């Protein structure tokens, strides 16, 4: 599956093979256990998403709830998206250093950790990364990144 049309998390999980469902469910449980107060679970962009709801923050560039983290079952791998790590160079450096300490093979894109099976993922580190950024701090990080992006675009 590359992009799901599921409207609910339950529908999304039902679309997956039993093995994929087990892996995504375990990651989902880790995220939910560590998710700071104020974020909500929903479906966004065809993935299980953890967002700042619009009633809390409306200032996104696209009018959608502000994405914090997400889970997806892609065609050849699974992916955990960690926007707080992607948007903060210090957090990214911390995450990279901690990931290397786990001894697991690091397969990280700009904002995602890719994996073929659950055993490839350092669940405790994913939990720490998710727990790292309270909603207010994440909104400030997002707004700072948007200001920087707009300044660059004007040059």
FENMO-V161345 format. One record per residue. N is the residue number from 0. RES is the residue in one small letter. PHI is phi as a letter, one per 40 degrees, with the letter a starting at -180 (999 if undefined). Layout:
N;RES;PHI, N;RES;PHI
This chain:
0;x;999, 1;x;b, 2;x;b, 3;x;c, 4;x;b, 5;x;d, 6;x;c, 7;x;b, 8;x;c, 9;x;c, 10;x;c, 11;x;d, 12;x;c, 13;x;c, 14;x;c, 15;x;c, 16;x;c, 17;x;d, 18;x;c, 19;x;c, 20;x;c, 21;x;c, 22;x;c, 23;x;c, 24;x;c, 25;x;c, 26;x;c, 27;x;d, 28;x;c, 29;x;c, 30;x;c, 31;x;c, 32;x;c, 33;x;b, 34;x;c, 35;x;c, 36;x;d, 37;x;h, 38;x;c, 39;x;b, 40;x;c, 41;x;a, 42;x;b, 43;x;a, 44;x;f, 45;x;g, 46;x;b, 47;x;c, 48;x;b, 49;x;b, 50;x;b, 51;x;c, 52;x;c, 53;x;d, 54;x;c, 55;x;c, 56;x;a, 57;x;b, 58;x;c, 59;x;c, 60;x;c, 61;x;b, 62;x;g, 63;x;c, 64;x;d, 65;x;c, 66;x;c, 67;x;b, 68;x;a, 69;x;a, 70;x;b, 71;x;a, 72;x;b, 73;x;c, 74;x;d, 75;x;b, 76;x;a, 77;x;b, 78;x;a, 79;x;b, 80;x;c, 81;x;b, 82;x;c, 83;x;c, 84;x;c, 85;x;c, 86;x;c, 87;x;b, 88;x;d, 89;x;c, 90;x;c, 91;x;c, 92;x;c, 93;x;d, 94;x;c, 95;x;c, 96;x;c, 97;x;c, 98;x;c, 99;x;c, 100;x;c, 101;x;c, 102;x;g, 103;x;c, 104;x;c, 105;x;c, 106;x;b, 107;x;b, 108;x;c, 109;x;d, 110;x;b, 111;x;b, 112;x;b, 113;x;c, 114;x;a, 115;x;c, 116;x;a, 117;x;d, 118;x;c, 119;x;c, 120;x;b, 121;x;c, 122;x;d, 123;x;c, 124;x;c, 125;x;c, 126;x;d, 127;x;c, 128;x;c, 129;x;c, 130;x;c, 131;x;c, 132;x;b, 133;x;c, 134;x;d, 135;x;c, 136;x;c, 137;x;c, 138;x;c, 139;x;c, 140;x;c, 141;x;c, 142;x;c, 143;x;c, 144;x;c, 145;x;c, 146;x;c, 147;x;c, 148;x;c, 149;x;c, 150;x;c, 151;x;c, 152;x;c, 153;x;c, 154;x;c
